[in-house]
Amino acid sequence: MKRIYFLVAIAILQITAGSFMLLGAAQPVRMSPDVLVPSGNYYHLEFGILGTGQMSGNLSELQGQSFNVLIFDDPGFASFRDGSNAVRRCSNGGDGRCRRSRSRRPGTYHVVIVDSPTRRQLQVHVDLTVWD
């Protein structure tokens, strides 16, 4: 009889721990760093989406310079690293901010910040929220 109570207690602990882990997985993840993009280089941020999640973001260059934001899935990022320009771009408004909200399929995604052709160092404030 003591074994049954022991097994029931372990089962309750596992259910409780699993519930907290599941709840934590459903919470939005917010990333808000200030990043430095060296001249002629790019900054790469990787995140995963488990379900039919979304990403919402606001990126702004602290010195008012123009920049490009590219969003890729794994094959697209591999293509970018290999030098292909077949990319999905985020529109960059005249106010130096870039906003994008898209539904995504499950997988790993990559946000890439690239300086404009003038090749100047960028100081970008990144504010992204990802949720499933």
Contacts in CASP RR format, 6 or more apart in sequence:
PFRMAT RR
TARGET T0000
AUTHOR 0000-0000-0000
METHOD contacts of the structure
MODEL  1
MKRIYFLVAIAILQITAGSFMLLGAAQPVRMSPDVLVPSGNYYHLEFGIL
GTGQMSGNLSELQGQSFNVLIFDDPGFASFRDGSNAVRRCSNGGDGRCRR
SRSRRPGTYHVVIVDSPTRRQLQVHVDLTVWD
25 50 0 8 1.000
25 132 0 8 1.000
26 131 0 8 1.000
26 132 0 8 1.000
27 131 0 8 1.000
28 129 0 8 1.000
28 130 0 8 1.000
28 131 0 8 1.000
29 47 0 8 1.000
29 129 0 8 1.000
29 130 0 8 1.000
29 131 0 8 1.000
30 127 0 8 1.000
30 128 0 8 1.000
30 129 0 8 1.000
31 45 0 8 1.000
31 47 0 8 1.000
31 126 0 8 1.000
31 127 0 8 1.000
31 128 0 8 1.000
31 129 0 8 1.000
31 130 0 8 1.000
32 125 0 8 1.000
32 126 0 8 1.000
32 127 0 8 1.000
32 128 0 8 1.000
33 126 0 8 1.000
34 62 0 8 1.000
34 123 0 8 1.000
34 124 0 8 1.000
34 125 0 8 1.000
34 126 0 8 1.000
35 43 0 8 1.000
35 113 0 8 1.000
35 123 0 8 1.000
35 124 0 8 1.000
35 126 0 8 1.000
36 43 0 8 1.000
36 121 0 8 1.000
36 122 0 8 1.000
36 123 0 8 1.000
37 43 0 8 1.000
37 67 0 8 1.000
37 113 0 8 1.000
37 114 0 8 1.000
37 115 0 8 1.000
37 121 0 8 1.000
37 122 0 8 1.000
37 123 0 8 1.000
37 124 0 8 1.000
38 121 0 8 1.000
39 115 0 8 1.000
39 119 0 8 1.000
39 120 0 8 1.000
39 121 0 8 1.000
40 115 0 8 1.000
40 119 0 8 1.000
41 115 0 8 1.000
42 112 0 8 1.000
42 113 0 8 1.000
42 114 0 8 1.000
42 115 0 8 1.000
43 112 0 8 1.000
43 113 0 8 1.000
43 124 0 8 1.000
44 77 0 8 1.000
44 110 0 8 1.000
44 111 0 8 1.000
44 112 0 8 1.000
45 110 0 8 1.000
45 111 0 8 1.000
45 112 0 8 1.000
45 113 0 8 1.000
45 126 0 8 1.000
45 128 0 8 1.000
46 108 0 8 1.000
46 109 0 8 1.000
46 110 0 8 1.000
47 55 0 8 1.000
47 108 0 8 1.000
47 109 0 8 1.000
47 111 0 8 1.000
47 128 0 8 1.000
47 130 0 8 1.000
48 107 0 8 1.000
48 108 0 8 1.000
48 109 0 8 1.000
48 130 0 8 1.000
49 55 0 8 1.000
49 104 0 8 1.000
49 105 0 8 1.000
49 106 0 8 1.000
49 107 0 8 1.000
49 109 0 8 1.000
49 130 0 8 1.000
49 132 0 8 1.000
50 106 0 8 1.000
50 107 0 8 1.000
50 132 0 8 1.000
51 105 0 8 1.000
51 106 0 8 1.000
51 132 0 8 1.000
52 103 0 8 1.000
52 104 0 8 1.000
52 105 0 8 1.000
52 106 0 8 1.000
52 132 0 8 1.000
53 103 0 8 1.000
53 104 0 8 1.000
53 130 0 8 1.000
53 131 0 8 1.000
53 132 0 8 1.000
54 101 0 8 1.000
54 102 0 8 1.000
54 103 0 8 1.000
54 104 0 8 1.000
54 130 0 8 1.000
54 131 0 8 1.000
55 71 0 8 1.000
55 100 0 8 1.000
55 101 0 8 1.000
55 102 0 8 1.000
55 104 0 8 1.000
55 109 0 8 1.000
55 111 0 8 1.000
55 128 0 8 1.000
55 129 0 8 1.000
55 130 0 8 1.000
56 100 0 8 1.000
56 101 0 8 1.000
56 128 0 8 1.000
56 129 0 8 1.000
57 98 0 8 1.000
57 99 0 8 1.000
57 100 0 8 1.000
57 101 0 8 1.000
57 127 0 8 1.000
57 128 0 8 1.000
57 129 0 8 1.000
58 97 0 8 1.000
58 98 0 8 1.000
58 99 0 8 1.000
58 127 0 8 1.000
59 67 0 8 1.000
59 69 0 8 1.000
59 97 0 8 1.000
59 98 0 8 1.000
59 113 0 8 1.000
59 124 0 8 1.000
59 125 0 8 1.000
59 126 0 8 1.000
59 127 0 8 1.000
59 128 0 8 1.000
60 96 0 8 1.000
60 97 0 8 1.000
60 98 0 8 1.000
60 124 0 8 1.000
60 125 0 8 1.000
61 67 0 8 1.000
61 96 0 8 1.000
61 122 0 8 1.000
61 123 0 8 1.000
61 124 0 8 1.000
62 123 0 8 1.000
62 124 0 8 1.000
62 125 0 8 1.000
63 122 0 8 1.000
63 123 0 8 1.000
64 96 0 8 1.000
65 115 0 8 1.000
65 116 0 8 1.000
65 118 0 8 1.000
65 120 0 8 1.000
65 122 0 8 1.000
66 92 0 8 1.000
66 96 0 8 1.000
66 116 0 8 1.000
66 118 0 8 1.000
67 92 0 8 1.000
67 98 0 8 1.000
67 113 0 8 1.000
67 114 0 8 1.000
67 115 0 8 1.000
67 116 0 8 1.000
67 122 0 8 1.000
67 124 0 8 1.000
68 89 0 8 1.000
68 90 0 8 1.000
68 92 0 8 1.000
68 113 0 8 1.000
68 114 0 8 1.000
68 115 0 8 1.000
68 116 0 8 1.000
69 89 0 8 1.000
69 90 0 8 1.000
69 92 0 8 1.000
69 98 0 8 1.000
69 100 0 8 1.000
69 111 0 8 1.000
69 112 0 8 1.000
69 113 0 8 1.000
69 114 0 8 1.000
70 80 0 8 1.000
70 87 0 8 1.000
70 88 0 8 1.000
70 89 0 8 1.000
70 90 0 8 1.000
70 111 0 8 1.000
70 112 0 8 1.000
70 114 0 8 1.000
71 88 0 8 1.000
71 90 0 8 1.000
71 100 0 8 1.000
71 102 0 8 1.000
71 109 0 8 1.000
71 110 0 8 1.000
71 111 0 8 1.000
71 112 0 8 1.000
72 79 0 8 1.000
72 80 0 8 1.000
72 87 0 8 1.000
72 88 0 8 1.000
72 109 0 8 1.000
72 110 0 8 1.000
72 112 0 8 1.000
73 107 0 8 1.000
73 108 0 8 1.000
73 109 0 8 1.000
73 110 0 8 1.000
74 107 0 8 1.000
74 108 0 8 1.000
74 110 0 8 1.000
76 84 0 8 1.000
76 86 0 8 1.000
76 87 0 8 1.000
76 110 0 8 1.000
77 110 0 8 1.000
77 112 0 8 1.000
79 86 0 8 1.000
79 87 0 8 1.000
80 87 0 8 1.000
80 110 0 8 1.000
80 112 0 8 1.000
90 98 0 8 1.000
90 99 0 8 1.000
90 100 0 8 1.000
91 98 0 8 1.000
91 100 0 8 1.000
92 98 0 8 1.000
111 126 0 8 1.000
111 128 0 8 1.000
113 122 0 8 1.000
113 124 0 8 1.000
113 126 0 8 1.000
115 121 0 8 1.000
115 122 0 8 1.000
END
